[in-house]
Amino acid sequence: MNRKIFLSVLAALTGLTIYSSCTKVDTTDLGNELIPAVDNVKTFETVLDVQTDNFLYPDSTRVDGSSLHALGIISDDPEFGSTDARIYSNFSPATYGTSPFAVKDSVVIDSIVLSLSFGGFYGDSNAIQRYEVYQIDPATNNFKDSLYRVDEPDFAVLPGVLGSRDVDFKILNDSVLYRNGKDTVRTINELRIKLDTAFGRQFVNFDTAVQYKNDSAFKTYFKGLAIKTNSGASANKTGLAYFSLTNTTNTKLTFYTRVTNNGVIDTTTQAFAYNSGTQANLITRQAAHGYKQYLENGNPVDDKVYIQSSPGSYATVKVLGLDTFAQVNRVIHRAELIIEQIPSQLDNIYTTPPLMFIDAKTATGDSTLTIRNDYIPNSQTGSYDIATLGGNYLNKKYVFTLSRYLQSVVTKKQPYYLLRIYAPLYTDPYYQDANAVSKAWPTFVYVNSPVANGRLVAGGGSHPTQKMRVRIIYSKI
């Protein structure tokens, strides 16, 4: 039978049979205060089937300087494939017009340390990876922005590793003791990588009238540093670590020097930091295993859903039988999309996103809209009322509220669209108000942080035991 004809027949049969699945609910189950709770309201429950399909998310995600940056390699997640995250960042002096190195002709560089403020990890705490530091090629003209996409091509670096360290993820949050001039300093959550002192001579030799004249002049001669993972030299490529660029207490490029001033030798330190300058967090994903199979199977009725956080994937959800349900006037007390996690390989290590998001795709597929009435934005924070919309991970499930949305379809005959579920760092759908009028919203919707954190294998609409579904509690009018 032609697939399209088969699916149409299946949808029709589903619509005809939803009444046989309606059962009276013994206790009144009124969701989201749609009507006041009263005694003796006869409520019923029905479950509508859904049809699910897997897609790559056309990811234009940009990690800004204030967000945690991912660094490391997951060489082979047995469900999703590989991930490789690199950090590129500029480090600049605190002031310009003078040299940070007093009496520069006598400066002796004892050591140079790149330190990064640790902010957590994703994956295996037993990961051990070799981080390497390179200088970004000053001749490159394409590293001058602060909001690069995660899929931007790698920036050119000068040959030769400036410094490296084998990093044990388990001890990244341990305290670190080191000498800072004449003082002994103890810090926590700080990764320190020693760099070649020869690299530092350029900063001593820079001229106050040229390189140190101002910020733009400095960045012309020193673009910044690239921090990457050496895959071949890493003992355990099973996780990503996260670092903050804006925590300048722990993230900085520090020069430990000695100078001779009037015949007196003194030890000094000079710190260059990221000051809302040029940076990028580039992340490469390679789909494999079940994830790749479901993305490429050409089947619009997937029994499993693979959701990978940004940069990742999404799934479409088509509710079946809704047209038939909407033919009779009802008051919907509660409607929810239920997504159940199913067991997957290493899901104790590669854990689920803490939050998922839902929106709707227009009929043409070229725009997405917020869930009418159930999505309540907060323009001050760039967030939304999660308690109303749902999407938290709890008891191996994600549940989204569709009560007011489906009520508008049933009573106002407002349009219903194909749903989309995903776990972005942030997203930017059009906002649709209670009158089904759509408009651009002035802020992004921030969902998950940090980037590339979380993945989920869930039952799709045709899963034999843990199918995705829409549960509706309603009463008849």
Steps between C-alpha positions, in 0.01 A plus 500: 500500500623850428659639820308831487167319454586263783582785738178683411294188570690446825428856614131465417469170686674653799252787502204259486628292787592766751152489654542133587808595703314764706460407863338686785750637751387422854632822652481842344834570327507870412826626356636853493181654645317498169172483692445520875525175688145386589353180628309256282658611174511190284835489335632257242839397377609417150837438338579613147774329305782702343726455202869585549794561268871583561695790346831681536451845648626771259717642773608862494583495872759755611664470842555849641796598712308485827387139449691190604715369215532128424842341453581137430412191299236231524644261246212251489172536682353157413161653420586838346858501370782750558543856627809724482495843670772768470544843658646809329546813707681830508691607813580869539680731744294698749611838364654644185746777425770350721682167507395251769868413534690770691866543408439262214866477395576311820194273504568129554196277450510219753172339393172563321178332611163488329236440766135421435212515748339154519118493499405132482505210257273278295555130448752277673674633811782254424588683178869584457576727206802690373424866456734693270539875458580674170535861395238614251672609180528884504467496121145364515234760433196295600546493879367837609148437628348388831199301378621228267277206417599169655539352150744770382812353330807482721715812514860480377767458769876530493692169485633361824335432834559776756415273790301192592363311797341161556182591685328260739137612519464362854739756646402808303312637800779423749692778668821617329802639685755715313743788543396844381810717535586497868160367604357150518151476350240229541205489258230254400335425166801623306677316217858621450706428186863615482603656167833541322674813631633577152141571397491783755789705360273657240295665777812642663616637165167651398516882475275733695442716192406206278384170652406644841347816352140378538285187499455472125873550437589232754259250346654562160830359622370244751173328403489270800537135597339177385449217750438160344506132595763271349292196416791262442672589828188491720456194717123519543295709257163467672396845615492876467624750759358851529689821566405862563687772312353787701610375842822701485603386848575156356506555123802698382835488326762570768864594447732431796805721451810649662616853431806697604419852609782723628707191562226327703349174371128473559241235411180617334191360332300634206157360419317525169129410510197455282315832519185441295724465197524259211417136577343189351391156618507271197329163533503220244252213521514180293178300514537122531326185621124515569491878479638501144275212401183678610604829343549333164237223491246699297220371722257773616364270773798441729457278804794670674593865541865613529544844654852643523549840664643789297656450257268207448161383385124534530193285450166592348181387672172470312194445717261250342124509546486863610259600222250240614544595865436866416164427332324493837514788747700413809673676786860381516619498859840356426682406179858388500756353267679216679851399391652195668873428508588149391819320607803573286868416514699701758202716592640509854804686362353697210204636687184673381456874445354655815242681289335459162305751298192474282375726224297464180594501134289697255329323212773614261771388744698822467415643843441380853248632751470483876228281646202733506376584853712236675826683426531803728807713420708712734647787300713612795698178532480362149336191650148369547272340759633146505247395765217576257648360178689209654799322350695413816657155523329314784453128568651410161241713320449838343145638514383807307174680571271550198174572686426855392651440159271208418203677659548785251494243219181335633295808593641786292594285201841663501772331293689198619856442381756225492689498832877502543691380807871567557762603758665821376742730679257772391238539230310775319144404400236756411269576791134413437247674723154387613346631176738289289687812389873434454779750551874502547602501866779745594712251695628148455344223707771348718439134577805288586846586621777419438525416132528134383375368834251213485345245270182292506366185341122491545210294381344635182136491401522141378718359779354166615517561877590865577333696226485877493141616538262782581288449811186712532274546804172662398132534574210520262304819444 
